[in-house]
């Protein structure tokens, strides 16, 4: 199983994004995909593609795993092929969440590493 090293991986875990939930109580997959792309770009990491199988419920702790493909295979210090989106807070229709990169071969439900100090 992969361990996270390097500044980018630790910085990536700190990326927290805010989106508006739709009236169905979820952030749609298309909005998530764009937000993942934008969030990683703020860290200087460009994605070739991102695909979320569904939206994420606007409930604390809700999560979804999205497939990602980076232009640089080791853009985060090791090969990553998915990111888990975890809702960290919900205030009205504003949903905040964090991105947790998942290294190739790591299970979707693996615990996220702690960011480096």
Buried (B, 14 or more C-beta within 10 A) or exposed (E): EBEBEEEBBBBBBEBEBEBEBEEEBBBBBEBBBEBBBEBBEEBEBEBEEBEBEEBBBBEEEBBBBBEBEBEEEEBBBBEBBBBBBBBBEBEEEEBBBBBBBBBEEBEEEBEBBEEEE
